[in-house]
Amino acid sequence: MDSDTLATTSELLAAASGFCLTVEQRALLPSALKILKSEHAFAKVYYWGKIQGLSSDYLIAMGLGSKEISYKDESLKTCGEITVAEFFDTLKLFKKKFFRLGPDGVSWTVLPDVDEEVKKKYSEWSSSLKKKGTVFTPLKGDASHKYEYTVGEETKELSEDERVAFMVQEIDEECSVVPVGSFVLNSSQRVIVNPYYKGLDLSAAVRLDSYMHLRKPRTTPALPVAERSALKKSTQFLDFIANDQPKGCWSLKHDPSSSLVVLRSLSFPGFVHFNAVDSPVHGAIYNGTGARNFDLPFML
C-alpha cells in the first residue's frame, strides 16, 4: 500500500479483506515509511505487508525508483518506432528494494540481496526439509537465527534474514499486481507511475486481463508476434495475470456495497489486491506465513 495514502487505503483494505493494521501500526507506520522514503530518496514507498513468525512478525516495506531521476520533461509515447523483437529488451523497470521494520518501530533494515548464492542455499535447505518429510517450517521471528542443514558431509547455514528476503522476492514476483494503465512508459522506455490514471470501470475491473504484474515481463515476450503487436505498448507492456499458471490461481470478487474489486492469490494465501471501481485508488498487501500452496493444482 502506498505510504502517501496509507491511512485511506488501510480502511479500504480492512473492508475488502478483513486485514487490519493494529492501532500501534497505524500510529507508527506512516512516519516510519516517510523517513525511509526521505533517507533513501525513493520515488515511491509502499507498505508491502507482514510475514508471520513464531515469536514475532516481520513488517516489510518496499522502495521503488529514485527521485534523482527526473521524469518531468519526458513525454509518454506509443513506442511505435521500436520493433516488437527489441521492445521488451529495452524496458527500464523500477528497481525494488525491500526492508524490514526494527523492534523500535521506526528504523528499517534492508533485506539481503537474493543473489545466486542465497538462491542456492535456500534450494539446498528446502531439499533437506523434503528429506525429512516436510515442505515448510514457520519462521522463528529472529532475523539472526541460523538454519543448519547438510549437503553430503558438509554442514551449511541459511540465516533467517536470507530466508525472509527469499520469501519476499518470491511472493512479489508471483503476486505484485497493478491495474492496466496505472503504470506507463515514458519517452526513455522507463516505467513510471501514471499521474493521469483515473481507474477502471466495473466492466474492466472484473476481468483478469485488466491486471498486470509489476515485474520484468516473462510471459508477454513469449506471445506470438501478432498478439504482441496488437498490444498498446505504452500501457500493456507487462505480464497479464490472466496468463498465470495454473489457471484459476487468482480469485476475483466484486463487492457492490463498497465498490471494490478484490483479487486474492491462491498460490500464496494471504496476498490481497483491491481496486476501487472508477477511482485511481488501488493497493495490495501480504499477510501470511510465506508458505506457497503446493496443493493448488490438485484443488482446481
Helices and strands as residue ranges (DSSP letters): G 3-5, H 6-17, H 23-40, E 44-51, E 58-64, H 84-87, E 96-101, E 108-110, H 116-131, E 146-151, E 154-159, H 160-175, E 177-179, E 183-185, E 191-193, H 202-205, G 208-210, E 211-213, G 220-222, H 225-229, G 241-243, E 250-255, E 260-265, E 271-276, E 282-288, H 296-299
